[in-house]
C-alpha cells in the first residue's frame, strides 16, 4: 500500500488545469484548479453544499 495520503482521480487540461484529488483517509474530494502561476484548492461540494465523500476502502493504489 502506498503511504501517500492523496490520490488524483481526475485531470483535465494542460494550461488551465482542473483536477480532483481524494483524501484516502477521509474520502473527502478536493477540486484543484490552476491557470498560469496561480491556483486554488477547495473541497468539492454537492448541490446541497456538503462535501463529496468517496467510500473509504476503494482501490486507491491502482
C-alpha positions as semicolon CSV with decimal commas, in nm:
position;residue;x (nm);y (nm);z (nm)
1;X;0,000;0,000;0,000
2;X;0,122;0,347;-0,086
3;X;0,194;0,584;0,202
4;X;0,067;0,886;0,004
5;X;-0,245;1,038;0,158
6;X;-0,394;1,194;-0,157
7;X;-0,484;1,032;-0,490
8;X;-0,551;1,223;-0,813
9;X;-0,868;1,073;-0,962
10;X;-0,940;1,322;-1,242
11;X;-0,734;1,560;-1,455
12;X;-0,826;1,790;-1,742
13;X;-0,627;2,047;-1,939
14;X;-0,264;2,147;-1,966
15;X;-0,250;2,528;-1,947
16;X;-0,568;2,561;-1,741
17;X;-0,558;2,253;-1,521
18;X;-0,856;2,115;-1,331
19;X;-0,803;1,812;-1,104
20;X;-0,996;1,619;-0,844
21;X;-0,797;1,475;-0,552
22;X;-0,928;1,234;-0,286
23;X;-0,802;1,215;0,071
24;X;-0,759;0,839;0,114
25;X;-0,804;0,859;0,493
26;X;-1,130;1,056;0,498
27;X;-1,268;1,007;0,146
28;X;-1,320;1,383;0,103
29;X;-1,284;1,505;-0,259
30;X;-1,099;1,828;-0,339
31;X;-1,111;2,040;-0,654
32;X;-0,781;2,194;-0,768
33;X;-0,765;2,449;-1,048
34;X;-0,452;2,621;-1,180
35;X;-0,407;2,877;-1,453
36;X;-0,063;3,017;-1,524
37;X;0,116;3,092;-1,197
38;X;-0,193;3,084;-0,975
39;X;-0,405;2,803;-0,843
40;X;-0,650;2,707;-0,574
41;X;-0,778;2,409;-0,379
42;X;-1,122;2,368;-0,222
43;X;-1,343;2,084;-0,102
44;X;-1,568;1,960;-0,383
45;X;-1,929;2,027;-0,282
46;X;-2,255;1,863;-0,387
47;X;-2,570;2,059;-0,473
48;X;-2,662;2,086;-0,102
49;X;-2,326;2,241;-0,013
50;X;-2,195;1,928;0,159
51;X;-1,851;1,784;0,079
52;X;-1,839;1,500;-0,174
53;X;-1,708;1,191;0,008
54;X;-1,589;0,878;-0,172
55;X;-1,620;0,541;0,001
56;X;-1,314;0,462;0,212
57;X;-1,154;0,133;0,118
58;X;-1,181;0,197;-0,254
59;X;-0,891;0,055;-0,451
60;X;-0,682;0,377;-0,429
61;X;-0,346;0,219;-0,508
62;X;-0,427;0,119;-0,864
